[in-house]
C-alpha cells in the first residue's frame, strides 16, 4: 500500500514536531571529562554538578573542580574562568586566573579536597560557599568524606597541579 505525498509529508512533520518538543532532560548532553575521562555529571533539579572552564570563546565541561584546575595547568595558558558548583543550586564559585594569579568569588568559599576515587569526585573535590557549608557538606556525606579538611584556593590549585590525567 502506497501513501500519498500529502500523507508522507504529514507524517514527516509530525515526526519533526515530536523531536522538537522532547522534554529538556531527554535532550541533556553527555560528555566525558577531558582530564579524567569519566562522564561529566549533569545538573539535577536540586544540585548543580557541571564544572565549566571558560577560555576565550571556549566553554569546556569537567567532572569536578580538581579536573578543571589541573587541565588549566597545561592545556589553557593565560587568563581563564572556572565556574564551580557549590552546595547550593544556582550559587557557583567563580574561580579566575588573570595574569597567572588565582582568585575567587565569593572570597569566603573553601574547597573539599578529600582524596577520593573519581567515581565520587563531585563529593570529594567540590567548592562550597563558606566554612559552615563545608561542615554541612561533610556531615551530609560522612561515609565518603570522613576526615576531610577545608582547602583554600591556593591549596586546591597545588593539589590539582599535582594530579595526573586519567586517574
Residue, then its C-alpha position, 0 to 999 in steps of 0.5 A: x500500500x502506497x501513501x500519498x505525498x500529502x500523507x508522507x509529508x504529514x507524517x514527516x512533520x509530525x515526526x519533526x514536531x515530536x523531536x522538537x518538543x522532547x522534554x529538556x532532560x531527554x535532550x541533556x548532553x553527555x560528555x566525558x571529562x577531558x582530564x579524567x575521562x569519566x562522564x561529566x555529571x549533569x545538573x539535577x533539579x536540586x544540585x548543580x554538578x557541571x564544572x565549566x572552564x571558560x577560555x576565550x570563546x571556549x566553554x569546556x565541561x569537567x567532572x569536578x573542580x580538581x579536573x578543571x584546575x589541573x587541565x588549566x595547568x597545561x592545556x589553557x595558558x593565560x587568563x581563564x574562568x572556572x565556574x564551580x558548583x557549590x552546595x547550593x543550586x544556582x550559587x557557583x564559585x567563580x574561580x579566575x586566573x588573570x595574569x597567572x594569579x588565582x582568585x575567587x568569588x565569593x572570597x569566603x568559599x573553601x574547597x573539599x579536597x578529600x582524596x577520593x576515587x573519581x567515581x565520587x569526585x563531585x563529593x570529594x573535590x567540590x567548592x562550597x560557599x563558606x566554612x559552615x557549608x563545608x561542615x554541612x557538606x561533610x556531615x551530609x556525606x560522612x561515609x565518603x568524606x570522613x576526615x576531610x579538611x577545608x582547602x583554600x584556593x591556593x591549596x586546591x590549585x597545588x593539589x590539582x597541579x599535582x594530579x595526573x590525567x586519567x586517574 
